[in-house]
């Protein structure tokens, strides 16, 4: 488990931050059960434990630290046997439409396993788990359990009820909602690693005014994202070209390193965000999801390529570490479909510092249509 292995002072900071947010529950609800928005829970976790924040990365993990990828969840305690969404496959519907219940379950289970594997590759971790903040009347409970792959060979008890499929892999119970294309998992949350009380302020606004009137708090300045673009990992017609882009290593003309690639920057991106990237051939820093920082630049005619220096560094990370492709194997769009990503999101902090995250199928098209 993760939580019990963290320093006591970090756990105390985490509890205090959760209690503070819980104190303000009356802003959002009249219930005696503290309110906790999942995005806030993610930020609190990463801040308290100095974890790498992956929540904007469209992968199975929301955070990573000490070689562990962590899926963060918050939900009501109820009877300690709640179903919670663990994956969504709406953009993969074409893979299982018109299939039998047994075929659908095995396809979805395989896709889920591929998502977890991809998340480990992207974030550079070797283990994974769920960390859950469970809410009850004036209390928070902390629960953790492993995030295992679904055992495809042990799947049994497949049952169709109305618009969902139930199945079990010998360890966990799952439900696949056919209309929403969402996979839910049964969380049996009887053994908690921590629990603590949460006072709910009757008048949270008054408490906040009191804090500001004291004028003793210092606001920590943090880097903020100033702009974002999406770049496709494919070319025209949703085809990964065999001799350019992610397969640049296969181009003719000279001997190339097997990891030599570039990420395409379509002219539409430059047109919509002309000042997003530095000028051509000017190097800047690009932070990967595992916190590694690469030196990169915009290259080639019409500034159509995002490349690293050395060039093979980006390809080593993307082709080998993340996609697990063997050398001399071409990347195809079908491979991207299987793992559920076909684009990257580039976040800009300033002209010298950027970050990259993977984005789900169709993200680039949505970006182009809405900006």
C-alpha positions as CSV (number, residue, x, y, z in Angstrom):
1,X,0.0,0.0,0.0
2,X,1.0,3.6,-0.5
3,X,-0.5,5.7,2.4
4,X,1.1,3.9,5.3
5,X,4.5,4.1,3.7
6,X,4.4,8.0,3.6
7,X,6.1,10.1,6.3
8,X,3.8,10.9,9.3
9,X,4.1,14.7,8.6
10,X,2.9,14.2,5.0
11,X,-0.1,12.1,6.2
12,X,-0.9,14.8,8.7
13,X,-0.8,17.5,6.0
14,X,-3.0,15.4,3.9
15,X,-5.6,14.9,6.6
16,X,-5.5,18.6,7.6
17,X,-6.1,19.6,3.9
18,X,-9.0,17.2,3.5
19,X,-10.6,18.4,6.8
20,X,-10.3,22.0,5.7
21,X,-12.2,21.3,2.5
22,X,-14.7,19.2,4.4
23,X,-15.2,22.1,6.8
24,X,-16.6,24.1,3.9
25,X,-19.2,21.5,2.8
26,X,-22.2,23.8,3.6
27,X,-21.2,25.8,0.5
28,X,-22.4,23.0,-1.6
29,X,-24.8,20.8,0.4
30,X,-26.9,20.8,3.6
31,X,-25.9,17.2,4.3
32,X,-23.9,16.1,7.3
33,X,-21.7,14.1,5.0
34,X,-18.8,16.2,3.9
35,X,-18.6,17.2,0.3
36,X,-15.4,16.5,-1.7
37,X,-15.1,17.4,-5.4
38,X,-12.9,14.8,-7.1
39,X,-10.6,17.4,-8.7
40,X,-9.9,19.0,-5.4
41,X,-9.2,15.6,-3.9
42,X,-6.6,15.0,-6.7
43,X,-4.9,18.4,-6.0
44,X,-4.8,17.8,-2.2
45,X,-3.3,14.3,-2.7
46,X,-0.5,15.5,-5.0
47,X,0.3,18.6,-2.9
48,X,0.4,16.7,0.4
49,X,2.6,13.8,-0.8
50,X,4.6,15.7,-3.4
51,X,3.3,13.2,-6.0
52,X,3.4,13.7,-9.8
53,X,0.0,15.0,-10.9
54,X,-1.2,13.0,-13.9
55,X,-4.9,13.9,-13.5
56,X,-4.9,15.9,-16.8
57,X,-3.3,13.1,-18.8
58,X,-6.3,11.0,-19.8
59,X,-4.8,7.8,-18.5
60,X,-5.7,5.3,-15.8
61,X,-3.6,7.0,-13.1
62,X,-4.2,10.4,-11.5
63,X,-0.9,10.6,-9.6
64,X,2.4,8.7,-9.3
65,X,5.1,8.5,-6.7
66,X,7.8,6.1,-5.6
67,X,7.2,3.8,-8.6
68,X,3.5,3.5,-7.9
69,X,0.7,4.7,-10.2
70,X,-2.4,5.8,-8.3
71,X,-6.0,6.0,-9.3
72,X,-7.7,8.5,-7.0
73,X,-11.4,8.2,-6.2
74,X,-13.9,9.7,-3.7
75,X,-17.4,8.3,-3.0
76,X,-20.0,7.7,-0.3
77,X,-19.5,4.9,2.2
78,X,-23.0,3.4,2.0
79,X,-22.8,-0.3,2.7
80,X,-19.0,-0.6,1.9
81,X,-19.8,-2.5,-1.3
82,X,-20.2,0.2,-3.9
83,X,-19.8,0.1,-7.6
84,X,-17.6,2.8,-9.0
85,X,-16.6,3.7,-12.6
86,X,-13.0,2.7,-13.4
87,X,-12.9,3.2,-17.2
88,X,-14.9,4.5,-20.1
89,X,-14.9,3.1,-23.6
90,X,-17.3,5.3,-25.6
91,X,-14.8,5.9,-28.3
92,X,-14.2,2.1,-28.6
93,X,-17.8,1.2,-29.1
94,X,-17.1,0.1,-32.7
95,X,-14.9,-2.7,-31.4
96,X,-17.7,-4.5,-29.6
97,X,-20.9,-3.4,-31.2
98,X,-23.1,-6.4,-32.3
99,X,-20.9,-8.8,-30.4
100,X,-22.2,-11.5,-27.9
101,X,-22.1,-10.7,-24.2
102,X,-19.1,-13.0,-23.8
103,X,-17.2,-11.3,-26.6
104,X,-18.0,-7.8,-25.3
105,X,-16.8,-8.7,-21.8
106,X,-13.5,-10.1,-23.1
107,X,-12.9,-7.1,-25.4
108,X,-13.7,-4.6,-22.7
109,X,-11.5,-6.5,-20.2
110,X,-8.6,-6.5,-22.7
111,X,-9.0,-2.8,-23.4
112,X,-9.0,-2.1,-19.6
113,X,-5.8,-4.1,-19.2
114,X,-4.1,-2.3,-22.1
115,X,-5.1,1.1,-20.5
116,X,-3.4,0.1,-17.2
117,X,-0.3,-1.1,-19.0
118,X,-0.1,2.1,-21.1
119,X,-0.5,4.2,-17.9
120,X,2.4,2.4,-16.3
121,X,4.6,2.9,-19.4
122,X,3.7,6.6,-19.6
123,X,4.3,7.4,-16.0
124,X,7.3,5.1,-15.6
125,X,5.9,3.1,-12.6
126,X,5.9,-0.6,-11.8
127,X,3.0,-0.9,-9.4
128,X,-0.6,0.5,-9.3
129,X,-3.3,0.9,-6.8
130,X,-6.6,2.8,-6.0
131,X,-6.5,5.4,-3.2
132,X,-10.0,6.3,-2.1
133,X,-11.4,9.0,0.2
134,X,-14.7,7.6,1.4
135,X,-17.3,10.0,2.8
136,X,-19.7,9.3,5.7
137,X,-21.5,11.4,8.2
138,X,-18.9,13.9,9.6
139,X,-16.1,11.5,8.7
140,X,-13.6,10.7,6.0
141,X,-12.2,7.2,5.6
142,X,-9.0,6.3,3.6
143,X,-9.1,3.0,1.7
144,X,-6.5,1.5,-0.6
145,X,-6.3,-1.6,-2.7
146,X,-4.3,-2.9,-5.7
147,X,-5.3,-2.0,-9.3
148,X,-4.8,-5.4,-10.9
149,X,-5.4,-6.3,-14.5
150,X,-8.6,-8.3,-15.1
151,X,-7.7,-12.0,-15.3
152,X,-9.0,-12.8,-18.8
153,X,-8.7,-16.5,-18.3
154,X,-10.7,-16.5,-15.1
155,X,-13.7,-14.5,-16.3
156,X,-16.9,-16.2,-15.2
157,X,-20.5,-15.6,-14.2
158,X,-21.3,-13.4,-17.2
159,X,-24.9,-12.2,-16.8
160,X,-26.9,-9.6,-18.8
161,X,-29.3,-7.6,-16.8
162,X,-31.3,-4.9,-18.7
163,X,-28.6,-2.7,-20.3
164,X,-25.5,-4.0,-18.5
165,X,-23.2,-7.0,-18.3
166,X,-22.0,-8.4,-15.0
167,X,-18.9,-10.6,-14.7
168,X,-16.3,-11.8,-12.2
169,X,-12.6,-12.7,-12.6
170,X,-12.3,-14.7,-9.5
171,X,-11.1,-11.7,-7.5
172,X,-13.3,-8.7,-8.4
173,X,-16.8,-8.1,-9.6
174,X,-17.4,-5.8,-12.6
175,X,-20.3,-4.3,-14.4
176,X,-20.2,-2.9,-17.9
177,X,-22.9,-0.4,-18.8
178,X,-23.7,-0.9,-22.5
179,X,-25.5,2.4,-23.0
180,X,-22.8,4.6,-21.3
181,X,-19.8,2.3,-22.3
182,X,-18.5,2.5,-18.8
183,X,-16.8,-0.2,-16.8
184,X,-17.6,-0.3,-13.0
185,X,-15.8,-2.2,-10.3
186,X,-17.2,-3.4,-7.0
187,X,-15.1,-1.8,-4.1
188,X,-15.4,-3.8,-0.9
189,X,-14.2,-1.1,1.6
190,X,-14.5,-2.7,5.0
191,X,-10.8,-2.4,6.0
192,X,-9.7,1.2,6.1
193,X,-6.1,2.4,6.5
194,X,-7.2,5.7,8.2
195,X,-10.3,7.5,9.5
196,X,-10.9,10.9,11.0
197,X,-13.6,13.3,11.9
198,X,-14.7,16.3,9.8
199,X,-16.4,19.4,11.3
200,X,-18.8,21.0,9.0
201,X,-19.0,24.8,9.5
202,X,-22.5,26.2,9.9
203,X,-21.3,29.4,8.1
204,X,-18.2,28.7,6.0
205,X,-18.2,32.1,4.4
206,X,-17.8,33.8,7.8
207,X,-14.9,31.5,8.6
208,X,-13.2,32.4,5.3
209,X,-13.7,36.2,5.9
210,X,-12.1,35.7,9.4
211,X,-9.0,34.1,7.8
212,X,-8.6,36.9,5.3
213,X,-9.0,39.6,7.9
214,X,-6.1,38.2,9.8
215,X,-3.8,38.9,6.8
216,X,-1.3,36.3,8.0
217,X,-1.4,33.8,5.2
218,X,1.1,34.0,2.4
219,X,0.0,32.8,-1.0
220,X,2.5,30.5,-2.6
221,X,3.1,31.4,-6.3
222,X,3.0,28.4,-8.5
223,X,3.4,27.9,-12.2
224,X,0.2,28.2,-14.2
225,X,-0.7,26.8,-17.6
226,X,-1.1,29.8,-20.0
227,X,-2.2,28.0,-23.1
228,X,-2.8,24.5,-24.5
229,X,-2.8,22.8,-27.9
230,X,-3.4,19.3,-29.1
231,X,-1.2,17.5,-31.7
232,X,-2.1,14.3,-33.6
233,X,0.1,11.3,-33.6
234,X,-1.1,10.5,-37.1
235,X,-1.3,12.1,-40.6
236,X,-4.0,12.7,-43.2
237,X,-6.8,10.2,-43.3
238,X,-5.9,9.0,-39.8
239,X,-2.9,7.0,-41.0
240,X,0.5,7.0,-39.4
241,X,2.8,7.6,-42.4
242,X,5.3,4.8,-42.9
243,X,8.3,7.2,-43.4
244,X,7.6,10.3,-41.4
245,X,6.1,11.5,-38.1
246,X,6.2,8.7,-35.6
247,X,7.8,6.4,-38.2
248,X,10.5,8.9,-39.3
249,X,13.1,6.3,-38.4
250,X,12.0,4.4,-41.5
251,X,12.6,7.3,-43.9
252,X,15.0,6.8,-46.8
253,X,18.0,9.0,-47.7
254,X,20.4,8.3,-44.9
255,X,21.1,6.0,-42.0
256,X,18.7,6.8,-39.1
257,X,18.5,5.9,-35.5
258,X,15.7,3.4,-34.7
259,X,14.2,5.9,-32.2
260,X,14.2,8.9,-34.6
261,X,10.8,10.5,-34.7
262,X,8.9,13.8,-34.6
263,X,5.4,14.7,-33.5
264,X,3.5,16.4,-36.4
265,X,2.4,20.0,-35.9
266,X,-0.4,20.6,-38.5
267,X,-0.6,24.0,-40.2
268,X,-4.1,24.4,-38.6
269,X,-2.4,24.5,-35.1
270,X,0.0,27.2,-36.1
271,X,-2.9,29.2,-37.6
272,X,-5.1,28.9,-34.5
273,X,-2.2,29.4,-32.0
274,X,0.5,31.3,-33.9
275,X,2.4,32.3,-30.8
276,X,2.1,29.1,-28.9
277,X,5.5,27.6,-29.8
278,X,8.9,29.4,-29.8
279,X,10.3,30.3,-33.2
280,X,11.7,27.5,-35.3
281,X,14.9,25.9,-34.1
282,X,14.7,27.6,-30.7
283,X,15.1,25.0,-27.9
284,X,12.7,24.8,-25.0
285,X,12.0,22.4,-22.2
286,X,9.3,19.7,-22.4
287,X,8.2,17.9,-19.2
288,X,7.1,14.3,-19.7
289,X,4.4,12.7,-17.5
290,X,7.0,10.8,-15.5
291,X,8.6,14.2,-14.7
292,X,11.6,13.7,-17.0
293,X,12.5,16.9,-18.9
294,X,13.6,16.9,-22.6
295,X,15.1,19.6,-24.7
296,X,13.0,20.0,-27.8
297,X,12.4,22.4,-30.7
298,X,10.1,23.1,-33.6
299,X,11.8,22.0,-36.9
300,X,11.5,21.4,-40.6
301,X,9.7,23.4,-43.4
302,X,6.6,25.3,-42.2
303,X,7.6,24.4,-38.6
304,X,5.8,21.1,-39.0
305,X,7.7,18.9,-36.6
306,X,8.3,18.8,-32.8
307,X,11.6,17.0,-32.2
308,X,13.9,16.4,-29.2
309,X,17.6,17.0,-28.8
310,X,19.0,14.4,-29.1
311,X,16.4,13.4,-31.6
312,X,16.2,9.8,-30.4
313,X,15.2,10.8,-26.8
314,X,11.6,11.5,-27.7
315,X,11.3,8.3,-29.8
316,X,12.9,6.2,-27.1
317,X,10.3,7.4,-24.6
318,X,7.2,7.3,-26.9
319,X,7.9,4.2,-29.0
320,X,9.8,2.0,-26.6
321,X,8.9,3.1,-23.0
322,X,5.2,4.0,-23.6
323,X,4.0,2.0,-26.7
324,X,6.3,-1.0,-26.1
325,X,7.0,-1.2,-29.9
326,X,10.0,-3.3,-30.9
327,X,12.7,-1.7,-33.1
328,X,11.8,-1.8,-36.8
329,X,8.1,-2.2,-36.1
330,X,5.9,0.5,-37.7
331,X,3.4,2.3,-35.6
332,X,-0.1,2.1,-37.0
333,X,-3.3,3.9,-36.3
334,X,-4.8,0.5,-35.3
335,X,-2.3,0.3,-32.5
336,X,-3.3,3.8,-31.2
337,X,-7.0,2.8,-31.4
338,X,-6.3,-0.3,-29.2
339,X,-4.7,1.7,-26.4
340,X,-7.2,4.5,-26.7
341,X,-5.0,7.5,-27.6
342,X,-4.2,9.2,-30.9
343,X,-3.0,12.6,-29.8
344,X,-0.9,14.5,-27.3
345,X,-1.8,17.6,-25.3
346,X,0.9,20.3,-25.0
347,X,0.6,22.7,-22.0
348,X,2.5,25.9,-22.1
349,X,3.7,27.6,-18.9
350,X,6.0,30.2,-20.5
351,X,8.1,30.5,-23.7
352,X,10.7,28.1,-22.3
353,X,8.7,25.6,-20.4
354,X,6.0,23.2,-21.6
355,X,4.5,19.8,-20.6
356,X,3.2,16.9,-22.7
357,X,0.3,14.5,-21.9
358,X,-1.5,11.8,-23.9
359,X,-5.0,12.5,-25.1
360,X,-7.9,10.2,-25.9
361,X,-9.2,9.3,-29.4
362,X,-10.6,12.3,-31.3
363,X,-9.0,14.9,-29.0
364,X,-7.2,16.7,-31.8
365,X,-10.3,16.9,-34.0
366,X,-12.3,18.3,-31.0
367,X,-9.5,20.9,-30.4
368,X,-9.5,22.1,-34.0
369,X,-13.3,22.3,-34.2
370,X,-13.7,24.2,-30.9
371,X,-10.9,26.7,-31.0
